[in-house]
Each structure stands twice: as structure tokens, then as C-alpha cells.
Amino acid sequence: MSHTHQHPTVGSMPTTPPAPQSPAAGTNPAAGPAGITPEELQLSARNHSMPLEALRRDVTPPGLHYVLTHFDIPDIDGDSWHLRINGAVERALELSMAALRKDPAITVPVTLECAGNGRSLLEPRPLSQPWVLEAVGTAHWTGVPLAYLLGKAGVLPTAAEVVFTGTDAGVQGGVAQKYARSLPIREALRPDVVLAYEMNGGELPPQHGYPLRLVVPGWYGMASVKWLESIEVVTAPFTGYQQQVAYRYQDSEDDAGRPVSRIRVRSLMVPPGVPDFFTRHRILRPGPVLLQGRAWSGEGAVTSVEVGIDGTWLPAQLDKPAGGFAWRKWTLPWVAEPGDHVLACRATDITGATQPLEQNWNYQGMGNNVVQRVHVTVEGS
């Protein structure tokens, strides 16, 4: 919303989807979703992915950063808005934006990615927001460290989790709700988790959570609740819809599954050359080309990126990352020869995790970090 749960979200957009539908026979999933439904089309029009050419930028402008909104974008008057902090604390707090801006602030560079990124490439395809590969973005988020405010409130020893509730309301899976997610207390007290009121040095845009949103570095976007209205410290695990039903790795509809949390290692390439308008197939001239892209992981540092050229993998050069949970630029020179080629990129992180060459299928279509493949045609000299 990354959900931005863009939280995007921002927030991600999970559902308890209908039974997965199979793409048309003979469809190559690398070519994109087949048989897309009107509901998916409607969602894809409301939500917003980052154009892959924006991977050239260290920081993603707000209008290019991915956005995922589960319900409607709230229309909030920042002057009358207040944030409530209560629950298992020594003292409840109610804070205006003016008060928050007087507290110590930090700025954190964070790559946010929707947990459903890559969903539309799965076979069979889970029905929800039909992301291809572009549900990502990197921004500088400025605001008050969550741990600072929880310290002012005084978290009780019995605290287990912290629940964040947004103003955005609707119905999902037949359940009326406001979007709400929780973090374990140990994650909530990390020094880099921020209650952000600025994005890239400017006021939060409405779609990115104005006037205040949570940003949880390293976690998929669904954890970064937007349009915050309350923070409650609780002594038992939160059982709200977005925690217990949505955003879970499930083998089937009946599987209780396990919760989605940190971002799986991924790399993406700026497609070289120029696109065909309708198919986005890439066309380029022969000769030297600098292949480039970005890589990131919620588990820690990206340690290597390999670039595949027609099945042969070569090590890319890595630049320094902008932060502990911000993407890392990679480059590789290539001499393009006339003909059709398949380019790919594959990242490995500090835990040893590497992107798979084949899909990770699950019922909700979460965490599909399969390698990107870019089909190009190099014209004759």
C-alpha cells in the first residue's frame, strides 16, 4: 500500500482469492497474464506499478513509486488529524501532526515491494492485484522513530505485539474492516522503523499515506500501514483479517499457511533498447550495451548479482547500497550481436538465498521472486 500497503502497502494487496484460474493453453507466463478478468483489470487500473526504466534512479519519485491501496484513498484534514497510542502502555498518548513534527526525526532510505509482486506470472494464476514485476520503489522516508514514541508511552512488560490501524475502510473476504496489521514487539522497537510524514523531502502524497504512515524496512509493503489513525500495544497476537487470513503463504485455500514478513531476495533489470508499444518486446542496435538494474533483500545485504545472457551467467559489478534496506545498483557490459536473445538477472543475499529459476507457487500468489527474463531482438548491423 507499499502495501507504498502501497502497502503498497505503501501496502500490498492480498485477498482470499477465488480458486486460481489457469492461463490459456500454451501461454508463456513470461509474456504476462492471460485471460485477465474484469475485476483484475479494475484493480490494475486503480493501483500503480513502477516503470522498469525508473530503476536507473537511486531514488524513486513519488509518482513513479508503486502504489497498492486495498480500499479507497482517505480524504484527511491534516490539521485536525490525531494519532492515538494506547493499550499495554503506562500512559496513552494523543498526538497532532504539529506535535509529531517537534519530536526527533530520522530519514531512512527504504526499498518497499508489494508481497504480491510477480503474482500474474504464476501458473495457475491467483486472482488478485495482477502485478507483473514492477511493484517496487525506493524512497527516503522522514518522520519519528516508532521506538521513540513507544518509549514515551512506556511499553508494559506484558506487551507482545503492536497493532497499526489505518483510516482506510472497506470489505475484504466478506469482512468489514479498517486496514490493520501488527508487528512483534521486537520489530516495532527497531531503531529504523519510522512513522513517516515526508517522502523524498516533501509532504506525503495522498496515495502514499498522508498525513502519516508506518514504514517497516525489510518487510513487504503490507506491513507499512498508511493513513495511520491508531497504534495499540497488545498482549496477545493480533487476529485481524490482514494478519490471519491475508498475506500468508498457503499451499491451498484450506491451508492455514504461514505469515508473509520479510522481502525475498530479488533483482530487476532496466530493459535495454526501445520497446514495441503493445508487446513491450525490446529492440536494440548491435554493439556495446551497459546492462543495469537494482537488487535488494529484506534479509540483509545483497552479496552478488549474476546476469544471464542466453543461459550463460556472468557476475555483475555491484555499487554500494544507499542503506541497509535500500536497493543496490548493478551493471554489466554486453556486446549485443544481431539476433534474438534472452537476458536475465539473479541476486543472492547474505543468508545465501538466491532467486529461483522457476516460480514459487502459493495460493495467494505471495513472494514470487522468480528471475526476470527480458526477450530482446538485436537488429542486423
Buried (B, 14 or more C-beta within 10 A) or exposed (E): BBBBBBBBBBBBBBBBBEEBBEBEEEBEBBBBBBEBBEEBEEBBEBBBBBEBEBBEBBBBBBEBBBBBBBBEBBEBEBEEBEBBBBBBBEEEBEBBBEEBEEBEBBBBBBBBBBBBBBBBBBBEBBBBBBBBBBBBBBBBBBBBBBBBBBEBBEBEEEBBBBBBBBBBBEEBEEEEBBBBBBBEBEBBBBEBBBBBBBBBEEEBBBBBBBBBBBBBBBBBBBBBBBBBBBBBBBEEEBEBBBBBBBBBBBEEEEEEBEEBBBBBBBBBBBBBBEEEEEEBBBEBEBEEBEBBBBBBBBBBBBBBBBBBBEEEEEEBEBEEBBBEBBBBBBBBEBEBEEEEBEBBBBBBBEEEBBBBEEBBBBBBBBBBBBBBBBBBBBEEE
